[in-house]
Amino acid sequence: MERVKNSKVAYWADKLAVESEPNLTTAQLMLFNHDLKPVEPERRQWGAWNFVGFWVGTSRTLETDHERGLIMYSGLFQHQHMDDFFRKHR
């Protein structure tokens, strides 16, 4: 066992380890780390315009263009397609 503790594999495994809260089970460790926690109020820097810019920036993706193409190809209006979409995905 001592040989594994001093190996290069152990060194890199320790470097790649994510900091976690003590006394958590393996299942809890999968669901909790620093990246998944909400940002504390004092570290929040986004305002309303940041969210608007993010929304506009992500509205033009391959998925949305594909969806628009399907709407036009099927001959539906936007609201008809959304009604159909929400009925199917309840």
VOVEXVEX-642000 format. One record per atom (N, C-alpha, C, CB): residue number from 1; atom name; x, y, z. Coordinates in pm, 1 decimal. Atoms other than C-alpha are relative to their C-alpha. Glycine has a CB too. Example, Ala and Ser with C-alpha at 12.3 -4.5 7.8 and 13.67 -1.06 7.14 Angstrom:
   num   atomo          X          Y          Z
     1       N       89.0     -119.0        0.0
     1      CA     1230.0     -450.0      780.0
     1       C       90.0      120.0        0.0
     1      CB      -99.2        2.7      124.6
     2       N      -82.0     -119.0       -6.0
     2      CA     1367.0     -106.0      714.0
     2       C      -77.0      109.0       73.0
     2      CB       41.4       46.2     -141.5
END
This chain:
   num   atomo          X          Y          Z
     1       N       81.7     -120.1        0.0
     1      CA        0.0        0.0        0.0
     1       C       85.9      126.3        0.0
     1      CB      -92.9       -0.1      120.3
     2       N      -90.4     -115.2       -6.4
     2      CA      288.2      233.5       73.5
     2       C       51.0       37.6     -138.7
     2      CB      118.3      -29.9       93.1
     3       N      -49.6      -23.2      135.2
     3      CA      405.5      195.2     -284.7
     3       C      -98.8       82.8      -82.5
     3      CB       27.4     -133.2      -69.5
     4       N      103.0      -74.6       72.9
     4      CA       73.8      328.5     -421.0
     4       C       -6.9      143.8       48.7
     4      CB     -136.9      -67.5       15.6
     5       N        8.9     -134.7      -56.2
     5      CA       73.7      629.3     -187.5
     5       C      107.0       93.0      -54.4
     5      CB       10.3       -6.1      150.1
     6       N     -111.0      -82.7       47.7
     6      CA      405.9      750.7     -324.8
     6       C       16.8       -5.4     -151.0
     6      CB      128.2      -43.2       66.2
     7       N      -13.4       13.9      144.6
     7      CA      339.7      680.4     -692.4
     7       C      -44.0      127.9      -71.8
     7      CB      -82.2     -119.6      -49.6
     8       N       42.1     -113.9       82.4
     8      CA      284.0      925.8     -975.8
     8       C     -151.8        2.2      -16.2
     8      CB       67.9       -5.6     -138.2
     9       N      146.1        8.2       11.4
     9      CA      -73.9      801.6    -1009.1
     9       C      -66.3       63.4      122.7
     9      CB      -45.5     -147.8      -15.7
    10       N       54.9      -58.6     -122.0
    10      CA     -145.0      894.2     -647.0
    10       C       20.8      151.2        1.9
    10      CB       64.3      -64.0      123.7
    11       N      -28.5     -143.1        5.6
    11      CA       19.1     1233.1     -700.0
    11       C     -101.9       72.1      -88.2
    11      CB      142.4       24.3      -52.4
    12       N       92.8      -65.0       92.2
    12      CA     -200.5     1316.8    -1001.4
    12       C     -144.6      -15.9       46.3
    12      CB       16.4      -57.1     -140.8
    13       N      134.8       16.5      -53.8
    13      CA     -512.1     1173.9     -838.9
    13       C      -26.1      104.0      107.7
    13      CB      -19.6     -142.0       56.5
    14       N       14.3     -102.4     -104.0
    14      CA     -451.6     1407.6     -546.7
    14       C      -12.0      138.6      -61.5
    14      CB      119.1       -4.4       96.7
    15       N        7.6     -130.0       66.9
    15      CA     -397.9     1702.9     -783.2
    15       C     -136.6       22.9      -64.0
    15      CB      109.1       11.1     -105.8
    16       N      128.4      -11.1       69.2
    16      CA     -724.3     1630.3     -967.4
    16       C     -119.2       -8.1       93.7
    16      CB      -11.3     -107.6     -103.8
    17       N      110.1       15.3      -95.5
    17      CA     -931.0     1575.2     -652.7
    17       C      -71.4      133.2       21.4
    17      CB       52.1      -54.8      134.6
    18       N       83.0     -118.1      -22.8
    18      CA    -1216.2     1820.5     -594.1
    18       C      -22.1       15.9      149.1
    18      CB     -135.8      -10.8      -75.3
    19       N       25.3      -24.1     -142.1
    19      CA    -1249.5     1983.6     -253.9
    19       C     -146.1      -27.2       31.3
    19      CB       37.6      144.7       39.4
    20       N      137.5       33.0      -36.0
    20      CA    -1558.5     1864.8      -71.4
    20       C      -21.1       19.1      149.1
    20      CB      -34.1     -144.1      -40.9
    21       N       36.3       -9.5     -140.7
    21      CA    -1741.8     1893.3      255.8
    21       C       32.9     -132.4       69.1
    21      CB     -150.6       35.3       16.4
    22       N      -31.5      124.6      -69.9
    22      CA    -1637.5     1640.2      519.9
    22       C     -127.4      -79.6       34.3
    22      CB       79.3       30.5      128.2
    23       N      105.5       91.1      -46.6
    23      CA    -1853.1     1340.9      623.5
    23       C     -115.7      -16.1      -98.3
    23      CB      -54.0       48.8      131.2
    24       N      103.8       24.6       99.4
    24      CA    -2046.6     1302.6      296.5
    24       C       17.3     -140.4      -56.6
    24      CB        4.9      106.3     -113.2
    25       N       -6.5      131.0       63.0
    25      CA    -2134.8      967.1      143.4
    25       C       43.8       16.8     -145.4
    25      CB     -137.1      -73.0        8.7
    26       N      -41.5       -5.9      139.7
    26      CA    -2019.5      878.5     -206.6
    26       C     -110.6       59.0      -86.9
    26      CB       38.3     -139.7      -50.5
    27       N      112.1      -54.7       77.1
    27      CA    -2366.8      954.5     -345.6
    27       C      -12.9      150.4       21.2
    27      CB     -131.1      -69.8       38.8
    28       N        8.0     -143.2      -27.5
    28      CA    -2369.5     1293.0     -174.9
    28       C      116.2       76.1      -63.7
    28      CB       -1.9       24.5      150.5
    29       N     -115.1      -65.1       63.2
    29      CA    -2020.2     1371.3     -307.2
    29       C      -22.7       22.0     -148.5
    29      CB      125.8      -82.9       21.1
    30       N       29.1      -15.9      142.6
    30      CA    -2148.3     1320.2     -662.3
    30       C      -88.7      121.4      -25.9
    30      CB      -66.9     -125.8      -54.8
    31       N       96.4     -108.3       17.9
    31      CA    -2411.9     1589.3     -607.7
    31       C       43.9      131.6       61.9
    31      CB     -131.3      -39.9       57.9
    32       N      -38.8     -121.0      -71.6
    32      CA    -2216.2     1845.3     -408.9
    32       C      147.3       29.9      -22.4
    32      CB      -29.4      -13.8      149.8
    33       N     -135.1      -54.0        3.3
    33      CA    -1906.6     2042.0     -493.4
    33       C       -8.8      150.7      -22.6
    33      CB       85.7      -68.8     -111.2
    34       N       -2.2     -146.3        9.2
    34      CA    -1802.3     2403.8     -526.3
    34       C      -64.4       51.2     -128.9
    34      CB      143.2       50.2        9.0
    35       N       54.7      -44.0      128.6
    35      CA    -1904.2     2426.9     -892.2
    35       C     -151.5       -7.5       -4.6
    35      CB       57.6      -83.2     -111.9
    36       N      145.1       17.6        3.4
    36      CA    -2261.2     2313.7     -822.2
    36       C      -73.8       85.7      102.2
    36      CB      -33.6     -144.1       22.9
    37       N       64.1      -83.9     -101.1
    37      CA    -2326.9     2537.1     -523.1
    37       C      -42.4      133.5      -61.1
    37      CB       95.0       23.4      119.6
    38       N       37.0     -134.2       46.4
    38      CA    -2516.7     2862.9     -582.8
    38       C      108.2      101.5       39.2
    38      CB     -137.6       42.1       58.9
    39       N      -98.3     -104.1      -28.0
    39      CA    -2294.5     3169.4     -597.3
    39       C      -49.2       83.5      117.5
    39      CB       24.9       89.3     -125.3
    40       N       36.1      -79.0     -117.6
    40      CA    -2290.0     3358.9     -269.7
    40       C      -38.7      141.9      -43.2
    40      CB      117.6        3.9      102.2
    41       N       46.6     -134.0       40.2
    41      CA    -2468.4     3699.7     -282.4
    41       C      112.5      102.9      -15.9
    41      CB      -99.1       51.2      101.6
    42       N     -107.2      -99.8       10.6
    42      CA    -2146.0     3895.6     -227.8
    42       C       87.6      -20.8     -123.5
    42      CB       86.7       -3.7      124.9
    43       N      -79.4       27.0      120.6
    43      CA    -1983.4     3728.1     -533.3
    43       C      -80.7       13.8     -128.3
    43      CB       59.0     -139.0        7.1
    44       N       83.4      -11.2      119.7
    44      CA    -2276.1     3779.2     -771.5
    44       C       26.7      132.7      -70.3
    44      CB     -149.8      -12.7       36.2
    45       N      -35.4     -120.4       74.0
    45      CA    -2185.1     4025.3    -1046.3
    45       C      -90.0       25.4     -119.6
    45      CB      141.8       -9.0      -45.7
    46       N       84.7      -16.1      117.3
    46      CA    -2446.6     3974.4    -1315.9
    46       C     -118.7       90.0       29.9
    46      CB      -48.2     -135.5      -49.6
    47       N      117.7      -84.2       -9.6
    47      CA    -2711.6     4238.3    -1371.0
    47       C     -101.8      -42.8     -105.0
    47      CB       37.4      148.6      -17.2
    48       N      106.5       33.7       95.0
    48      CA    -3023.9     4240.5    -1586.5
    48       C       52.4       -5.7     -142.9
    48      CB     -113.8      101.6        9.4
    49       N      -49.3       -2.8      136.9
    49      CA    -2832.2     4329.5    -1903.4
    49       C       88.8     -120.4      -31.2
    49      CB       76.6      128.6      -25.0
    50       N      -78.5      121.4       22.6
    50      CA    -2597.7     4034.8    -1856.2
    50       C      -90.6     -117.1      -38.1
    50      CB       82.1      -35.1      125.4
    51       N       93.1      107.8       30.6
    51      CA    -2895.3     3798.0    -1857.1
    51       C      -63.8       19.8     -137.6
    51      CB     -108.4       -8.7      107.8
    52       N       55.9      -27.6      133.0
    52      CA    -3045.4     3970.2    -2163.0
    52       C      102.5      -37.3     -106.9
    52      CB      -41.0      150.0      -13.3
    53       N     -104.9       33.3       96.6
    53      CA    -2713.9     3939.2    -2347.1
    53       C       21.5     -149.5      -12.0
    53      CB      129.6       66.5       38.9
    54       N      -15.0      145.1        3.1
    54      CA    -2681.0     3573.5    -2251.5
    54       C     -115.8      -64.9      -74.6
    54      CB        9.2      -55.9      142.2
    55       N      119.4       55.2       65.4
    55      CA    -3037.1     3502.0    -2365.3
    55       C        5.9       23.3     -151.6
    55      CB     -128.6       63.7       59.0
    56       N       -9.1      -30.6      142.5
    56      CA    -2985.9     3677.6    -2700.5
    56       C      113.5      -81.0      -63.9
    56      CB       22.5      151.9      -21.9
    57       N     -113.1       73.8       54.2
    57      CA    -2648.0     3510.6    -2749.4
    57       C      -27.8     -148.0      -17.9
    57      CB      118.2       17.5       88.4
    58       N       28.3      143.1       10.2
    58      CA    -2781.3     3162.2    -2688.9
    58       C     -124.9      -29.4      -81.5
    58      CB      -14.8      -59.3      137.4
    59       N      121.7       25.5       77.6
    59      CA    -3099.8     3210.3    -2890.4
    59       C       31.9      -41.1     -142.6
    59      CB      -89.1      123.2       -0.8
    60       N      -40.0       37.8      135.7
    60      CA    -2906.8     3158.9    -3215.2
    60       C       95.3     -119.0        7.1
    60      CB       67.0      119.9      -74.1
    61       N      -79.7      122.4       -2.7
    61      CA    -2788.3     2799.4    -3189.2
    61       C      -51.0      -93.6     -107.2
    61      CB       -5.1      -67.9      139.2
    62       N       39.1       98.2       99.6
    62      CA    -2806.5     2500.8    -3417.2
    62       C     -136.7      -61.3       33.2
    62      CB      106.4     -109.7      -10.2
    63       N      127.7       60.2      -40.1
    63      CA    -3096.1     2356.9    -3216.2
    63       C     -117.7       90.9      -31.9
    63      CB        1.3      -32.2      149.0
    64       N      111.6      -91.0       27.0
    64      CA    -3311.1     2668.2    -3246.8
    64       C      -18.8       20.0     -150.0
    64      CB       23.3      135.4       68.8
    65       N       13.4      -11.0      145.4
    65      CA    -3234.4     2700.4    -3617.5
    65       C      -67.2     -124.3      -57.0
    65      CB      137.8       20.9      -65.8
    66       N       62.7      124.4       43.7
    66      CA    -3331.9     2337.0    -3664.0
    66       C     -149.0        3.5       32.7
    66      CB       67.7     -122.4       66.7
    67       N      141.0       -9.4      -41.0
    67      CA    -3654.9     2396.6    -3471.9
    67       C      -77.1       96.1      -90.8
    67      CB      -10.5       46.4      147.2
    68       N       65.3      -94.4       90.6
    68      CA    -3736.9     2701.0    -3685.8
    68       C      -23.3      -62.3     -137.1
    68      CB       84.0      127.2      -13.8
    69       N       14.1       66.8      128.8
    69      CA    -3676.0     2497.2    -3999.5
    69       C     -114.1     -101.1        1.1
    69      CB      129.9      -69.0      -37.6
    70       N      110.7       95.6      -11.1
    70      CA    -3913.9     2227.9    -3877.2
    70       C     -135.1       70.7        0.1
    70      CB       14.9      -83.8      127.1
    71       N      125.5      -76.2       -4.7
    71      CA    -4180.4     2489.0    -3805.4
    71       C      -37.3       46.2     -140.6
    71      CB       12.7      122.2       95.8
    72       N       29.3      -48.5      135.5
    72      CA    -4150.2     2640.3    -4153.3
    72       C      -34.3     -114.8      -93.9
    72      CB      119.1       78.5      -55.4
    73       N       23.8      113.7       87.3
    73      CA    -4137.3     2300.1    -4322.4
    73       C     -138.9      -59.6       22.5
    73      CB      106.8     -106.2       21.9
    74       N      130.7       59.4      -30.2
    74      CA    -4449.5     2179.3    -4143.2
    74       C     -115.0       95.5      -31.8
    74      CB       -6.1      -41.0      146.9
    75       N      104.4      -95.8       34.6
    75      CA    -4641.3     2497.8    -4237.0
    75       C      -75.0       54.6      119.6
    75      CB      -96.5      -63.1      -92.8
    76       N       66.6      -50.4     -120.2
    76      CA    -4728.9     2583.1    -3878.4
    76       C       46.0      142.8       30.2
    76      CB       28.5      -92.4      120.9
    77       N      -40.5     -127.4      -56.6
    77      CA    -4728.2     2926.5    -3723.4
    77       C       71.4      -28.5      131.7
    77      CB     -122.8       95.4       20.8
    78       N      -78.1       20.1     -122.2
    78      CA    -4503.8     2976.0    -3418.8
    78       C      -87.7      -44.7      116.7
    78      CB       73.6      128.4       36.9
    79       N       82.7       35.1     -115.4
    79      CA    -4787.4     2963.1    -3164.2
    79       C      -62.3     -138.7      -16.5
    79      CB     -110.0      104.9       20.3
    80       N       53.8      134.3       20.7
    80      CA    -4932.1     2648.1    -3323.7
    80       C      105.8     -105.3       34.3
    80      CB      -48.2      -17.3     -146.1
    81       N     -107.0       93.8      -30.5
    81      CA    -4598.1     2477.4    -3297.7
    81       C       21.9       -8.7      150.8
    81      CB      129.9       41.5      -70.8
    82       N      -22.3        1.6     -143.9
    82      CA    -4555.4     2579.3    -2932.3
    82       C     -111.9      -74.7       71.7
    82      CB       11.2      142.4       53.7
    83       N      110.3       76.7      -58.7
    83      CA    -4902.4     2444.4    -2847.2
    83       C       26.2     -149.2      -15.1
    83      CB     -134.7       37.9      -66.0
    84       N      -27.7      140.4       27.0
    84      CA    -4809.4     2114.7    -3008.1
    84       C      117.7      -49.9       83.7
    84      CB       28.4      -20.7     -148.9
    85       N     -119.2       36.8      -76.3
    85      CA    -4468.8     2109.6    -2837.3
    85       C      -34.3      -25.4      146.7
    85      CB      106.4      109.9      -11.1
    86       N       32.8       15.7     -141.5
    86      CA    -4613.5     2161.0    -2488.3
    86       C      -96.9     -113.9       24.6
    86      CB      -57.9      127.7       54.1
    87       N       88.4      116.4      -15.7
    87      CA    -4883.0     1900.4    -2542.2
    87       C       80.4     -129.3       -0.1
    87      CB     -105.7       -3.5     -112.1
    88       N      -80.5      121.3       10.0
    88      CA    -4621.3     1642.2    -2636.2
    88       C       95.4      -17.2      116.9
    88      CB       77.7        0.7     -128.3
    89       N     -105.0        8.2     -102.8
    89      CA    -4375.0     1725.2    -2357.4
    89       C      -49.8       25.2      141.1
    89      CB      108.5       98.0      -30.9
    90       N       49.5      -14.6     -139.2
    90      CA    -4595.2     1728.9    -2048.5
    90       C       53.7     -106.6       85.7
    90      CB     -150.9       -2.2        6.7
END
